[in-house]
Amino acid sequence: MFKLSEVNKYSNQHIFDRVVEYAATMTSKSESENYEPRYKMFDDSGNVVNACFIGHFIDDDKYKPEMEGLLFSSVKDDSAIKPFKFQDIYSIQQVEPTFKTTKRREELLNDLQGIHDFKDMDEWESEFIKVAKKHCLNRLTINKFQLYAD
């Protein structure tokens, strides 16, 4: 597994494969009671009980409720998403290096988030195939799983 704070250490193929593998384990979407997509869902004790494709990879200590409802590339919370969105110099409190993310990486992550947020689970496999084609990625990971079979 990888964490979004380390996303630039990995290829787009690796990220895609890890998201597909995670999706294959999901039994429900990460949504509020109003069916709004959620990065992370917590129980009364504060434990993560569900997470979307992107939320699964956000470090728990960097998650902020204000992130909800935004595409990851729109989140302005420096401590959560800044390492692969923004290219300016970190504030003094930040000790992580600045990462520059390509538009392609940002687009891939947004596309993957869109599958979770806007598609029914029975559409995910075909949507992953579309994303793989769009981003010139190998689809072997998709073929390893019979996603969401009855």
N, C-alpha and C positions, 0 to 999 in steps of 0.2 A: 504494500500500500504506500501511497505517497500523501503528503500533506500539501495543501495549496500554498502554504508559506514556502515550500520548496519546489514549486511547480516547474521552474525553469531548469531544474536538474534533469528533467525527463523529456523524452521526445513526445510529439503529438500522438504517436502510435501507442506508446506506453500509457499515456493518460486515457486515450480512448479505450484501450484494453481493460484498464482498471475500472473505468466507469461501467463498461458492459458487464464485467464480472460482478461488480456490486449490484447492478440492476437485476441480474439473474437471481440474486438472493432475496430481493424485496418481495414482500407479500402484499404490500399496499403502498400507495403514494404517500409522501410526506405532505399532509394538508391539514389545515385548520378545520374546525367543525363547520365552517362556511365554505369549505372546499377551495380555500386559497392556498397555493403552494407555499411550503415552508422550508427554509434551509434545514432547520432542525426542530424536532418535537421533543419535549421533555416531560417526564412524569413529575408527580408532586415532590419527589425527592431530588429533582434536578438532574436525573440521569437521562441521557439521550435515548429515546425509544424509537425514533425514526428520523431519517434525514434524506433530503433529495440527492441527486447525483453529485452536485457540487458541494452541498452542505456536509455530506459524508466526509469530505476531505478537508473541511475547514477545522483547524485546531480548535478544540472546545474552548480553550482560554482566549481565543481571538474572536469567537463568535459574539455578535452584538444583536439584540432584538431589532435594532434600527435597520439592519440589513434586509429584513424581510420585505418582500414586495419589489425588490430591485434586482435587475440582472447583476451578476457579479461584477461586470465591468462598469456599472454605474455606482457601485457602493463607494462611498467616500471615506469610510472609516479606515484611517491609515493603518491601524494595528491589525486589521483583518485582511484586507485585500491589496493594499498598496504595493507590496513587493512585485506584483506582476502586472499592475495597471499603470502606475505612475512612474515617470522617469526622472523626477526631480531628486534633489539630494534629501536624504532622510533628516529628520529633526534630531536634535542632540539625544533625545530619549531612545531613539531607534538604534539598535546595534547590528541589525541585519544589513547585509549589503543591498544596494539598489539593484533590482533586476529590470531589465528591459524586455518586455514581452512583445512579440511580433503581433501584428494585426491578425495573422492567421491563427495564432494560439488563442487570442482573445475571442475570435470568431468561433473556433472549435468549442471552447468552453460555453459560450453563449448558446450555440446550437445544441449542445448536450443538455444544458439546463432547460432549454425550450422543449425538448422531448419530454422530460419529466413533468414540466409545468403545464403543457398544453395538449398533450396526447394521452389517450387512454392506454392503460398498461398493455392491452392486446395489440396496440399499434407500435409498441416500442421496438420490437425486432426489425420491422420494416423501416422504421425511422432511423435506427442505427445504421442500416445498410445505406440509406440515402446520405447520411452524414459521412460515412466511410468513403463513399464515391466522391462526394463534394470535396473532401479534404485529402483525397488520394491515399487512403489508409487501407491496410490489409484487413480483410473481414474474417480472418480465421477465428478470432475470439468469438464472434457471433455464431459461427458454425459449431463451436464446441458445446454450446448450450442449446437446448430446446427450450427457449424462453417461454415462460408462462403457459406451458402445456397443461391441459386439463388433467 
